[in-house]
Amino acid sequence: IELINSSFLKNSNIILSTLYWKDDVSPEYGDRPQEIINNQIVRSADFIIAIFGEKIGSDTGKFRSGTIEEINEIIKKSSKKVFVYFSNKPIDRNKIYEVSENLQEIEKFKNEYGNYGIYDSYNDDREFKEKIKKQLNKLVLYIMDNDYNNQYKEKENNQKMYKLLKRMKNKSYFHILLFFSIVFIKIVSIIDTIPETYKGFIYLLICFCNCYIFFMIHFVHD
């Protein structure tokens, strides 16, 4: 993650950071422990990496383990990404009996999850590190692309709003001009010393100017 932040994301406004309940959850009272974790870090996370080794985790009262509840929390209540990995590393013979029930639960969840999503597995820590690195690189490119598109859309929306406000401002000027034109025509009409021929020419000129301005405001775009 530090390598990605210092290379891919160096000149962007994006940064990757890990959230882990043992390090990032503050003491709190008044709710289920897992719900506290959900409120403090899970729901605010942009994506989740779930890793199943020899143990499935502790029952939360709603799900078989906290990890499974977190996966369901993200999948069912948001459109964020979830990356699930299962370990195929050899198990110490002395621990087989101890973890056998956990392994059965993990296998059961793997089959359930496989019906609705795609998971991955790894045989050792080196392979897992390579897979995570590859996945994070792809994810960063996806995030950067979305961020660029969002910035472009925001800029485009700002430009549209600017043009709209500008046109509204111009329309206000047009209404003011129209008002004074009507007043001017009224004044001209009551002045007897101006010949009728000149009055007609003045009316025509004012009408032409107003029509031209109206056309420029409504039909000519920046």
ABEGO torsion letter per residue (X at the ends): XAAAAABAAAABABBBBBBBAAAABBBBBGBBAAAAAAAAAAAABABBBBBBBABAEBBAGABABAAAAAAAAAAAABABBBBBBBBABBBBAAAAAAAAAAAAAAAAAAAAAAAABBBBBBABAAAAAAAAAAAAAAAAAAAAAAAAAAAAAAAAAAAAAAAAAAAAAAAAAAAAAAAAAAAAAAAAAABAABBAAAAAAAAAAAAAAAAAAAAAAAABBX
